[in-house]
Amino acid sequence: MSDDAVSPEEVRHVAELARVDLDDDEVDRFTGQFADILEYFETLDEVPEVDRDADLANVMRPDEERTSLESEAALGNAPETEDGYFKGPNVS
């Protein structure tokens, strides 16, 4: 696959969606890197599938009820709490 499989405009568009500012040198570098990544995916498509064992067993342990921390103890080291809950940063 050649480097032109991904255009600089597509790289700029992806960067804009990710809210990442790229200069022209970075766009050129990522254009080639994206093309290489897509080539790797094409290579993976060529890997033959293998037969899978249809009978899968649940390897998870059964749930067990155990004593846990009281809410006050669990919240004791939290930087911020509100109304008995952990409080995290606002995410926009």
Sequence and secondary structure as in RCSB ss.txt:
>XXXX:A:sequence
MSDDAVSPEEVRHVAELARVDLDDDEVDRFTGQFADILEYFETLDEVPEVDRDADLANVMRPDEERTSLESEAAL
GNAPETEDGYFKGPNVS
>XXXX:A:secstr
  GGGS HHHHHHHHHHTT    HHHHHHHHHHHHHHHHHHHHHHTS      S     S          HHHHH
TT S EETTEE      
